[in-house]
Each structure stands twice: as structure tokens, then as C-alpha cells.
Amino acid sequence: MEIISTLSSFLLLYSFILLWKALARRRSDCCYLLDYVCFKPTDDRKLSTKLCGQIIQRNKTLGLSEYKFLLKVIVNSGIGEETYGPKSIIDGREECPTHDDNMSEMDSFYFPTLDEMFSKSGFAPSDIDMLVVNISMFSPSPSLASRIVNRYRMREDVNVYNLSGMGCSASLIAVDLVKNAFKSHAKSLALVVTSESISPNWYSGDDKSMMLGNCLFRSGGCVMLLTNNPSLRHRAKMRLKCLIRTHIGANDDAYSCAIQREDDAGRVGFHLSKSLPKAAVRAFSENLQRLAPRVLPVRELLLYTVRSVKLKLAPSKESKLEASAAPRINFKTGVDHFCLHTGGSAVIDAVGRSLGLSKYDLEPARMTLHRWGNTSASSLWYVLGYMEAKKRLRKKDRVLMISFGAGFKCNSCMWEVTKDLDEGGVWEDCIQEYPPQSLVNPFMEKYGWINDENGDRPLPTMID
């Protein structure tokens, strides 16, 4: 009996140890967002209407048709006059930037933003266990990640990843990389540094499909501090609930709809084809199919299934007409806030229609596009910053991020807010001005004459 009792005690203790390890492993698998810092360039890099007009007119390859096209794109872009560009373009070196210009653009973002993060968080560069840097369109050697390691004298055992070519969806890819690395690195701190390089990627030709990037992309960036250390969860702003990645690059049309290539004259630019919307819809749809079961309550999924079956079996002509349009899942039953990529006003509107979102839901993305433009992979974090500055984010709220990228990719993730958030961040000095009464772009007022055949008469205030 004594042996049995001893064995039982041993088994009980062993079971307790296994349970404790399982719980500890589960806690270490968590991914917390401790903080994030968005980059605000200096005022001398602002792209006013007048300056943008001067930059466009410096391109001697453009004719009246191209000017009209650019005017229409800019007026309908949803971008305001407070966005920023790199110094090389503002100073007139857009067609022949030097390597120093390209590095300077990156340094001007990295170092002040990282300095602010270290100061704000209280962590030192030597505390960082993992560094992930993603810049899609600029990949020097040594890498940009190595440049940061050298500048901040990080530890020799820091895990470093340098991502390139991943497009506007790269920041969620970086977060996914960190989340997976956390599974084998307990109690770690990770820095994600995300931006885009505009200086070396200005297109100086007249191919309309490659001129769009010059109009839409702006300077910006963000640094995020992540951890899986359970003892730091009380300091976290949000906890990652799930992350879904969709890549349809096996399809030729999807792969080539957003691609860097040469035009007929041999000038390199970023080509956006007419098949892009179709690829985006397909990637978005496939991503949502995998996302829905992870974030929506069972009741909504059951209702959606019932509606789908009912429409398919409906005998009446009217019901069959209704059945031609698939029933829509109500994502607002499982999501409180929608953080959408600011690829352009058309992108925001299309995603909003697909998800049945209200003007209130789309406001953060639209205002971010107006104030900052499309800052590529960092756009989502400016949108999140707007929500926080407006004091929308409260404990237990669920935030859905959705982004698109060349390849073609659609990535999404769900965060749970762990405490009430109200920091002004990069929006602090202008949040009271948003939303403005009007988002009218002043380009038509100044350059509307370009759309006139004679080139010498003022035009009406709208483009036909």
C-alpha cells in the first residue's frame, strides 16, 4: 500500500508538472504589442499642391494626355496637402538619386523613431532579442537591419531578419514571423521596423500604369515592440488573437498585376495592371473565408449558413434573383474596429462595401490617407494611431487589420485591446482637425486648366 501511495503521489506530481509546463508554453506562445511609434517627417518635406505640381512638371517626357491623367488620379486619390516625400525628390534629384540619398531617407526614419521607442518603453537596444526590418524596394548590403544593429550596438546573439520585396502587406508578415519565432524563444522582446523607400523608385517615364505610384506613395514608417513574456502583459496595449496570410501568386495574372519592371524606353517603374482589382478581390475573399471561423461567433456563422441554404433552395423567382448575390457575413458581430490599408480611396471604399462598413468604420482609414497618404506597409499603424488618438479603443475591443501587397497577397490579423488606449501619438498635434468638413483636393483649382483642350481656360470644379 505504501508503494502504491508513493507511486500515486509521484504520478500526481508529474501530472502537475506537465500541466504547469503546458500552461507556461501556452503563455509563451502569446504575442503582445507593448507599444508602437509612427514616424513624422520634418515640415520641410511636406508635399504641398504647388510643390507637387512643380515636381510633375519637371518630367519633360509627359504630354497633355499624361498631365490630364495625373490630375485626375491626384484629385480622386483622397490625399491632402500634409503628406511627406523624401528630400531627394523635393530638392529636384528624383531622376538621379545617389546612394547617399537613399540611405539618408532610411536613416531619417529609423533613428529618431527607434530613439523614441527606446526612450518611451524604457528598454535598451541590448534588451532586444529579435529585430525584423522590412523595406520592400531598397535592399543594400550590408542590410538595413545590420545598419540598425551597428548603430545601436545590439547584442551578438540578436536574431536579425531583413525582409524585402513583400509590398504593402509586409508589416503583418513581419508580425507573423515574430509570432512563430516566439514559439521557440520564450520571454523575448522583438522590434519590427517597417517603412518603404521612395527615393530610388521614382518613375520618370510616361507609362500611365507606372505613373500611379508617384501619385500615391508617401514617406512614413513605424516601429513596433512585441513580446511573449507573460510578466510584461500588464504593459501591453494589445494581444494578437490570430493572423491569416493568403498568397495567390501561383496565378500568373495575380503575380504580374503589381510588379516592378521596365517600360518600353527601358525606364524602371512599378507597374499596376487592370487585373489588380480582380486579384485583390480573389485574395481578399479567400482570406476572409479562413478568417471568419477564427473571429466570428458561432451564431453568426450558423445564420450565414442558413441564409445561404435558404437562398439556394428558394423556389420563387424573386428568391432566385436574390440568390444571385451571395449572402454577406456580418463581421461586425465579431469585430469592433476595422484597420484598413490606405492603398487609395477606391481600395477603402471597395473593402468597406464588401464588409458592409459604415462611414464611422471607414473614417480612420480615410483620414489616414488624407493626412499621411499611402505609406505602404506602415499605413495600418497610422490608422491604428488615429483610433487611439480619438479614444476609440477600449479594453476588450477587437481590432481587425487588413492589408494587401504585391505577389499577390492579402493578410489580416485580429488584436484584442488589453487596456483603454488614449495616446495622441503622431496624430497629437492635428487630431482635433479631423475629420475635416471637406476632403476636396486643391489640385483642380490650381491645375484644372490642364484638362482643357485649349489649355488657356479655367475648367469646372469637377473632372468629367
Summary of the structure (lengths in Angstrom):
residues: 464
radius of gyration: 24.7
end to end distance: 93.9
largest distance: 106.5
contacts: 1511
relative contact order: 0.15
helix: 49%
strand: 17%
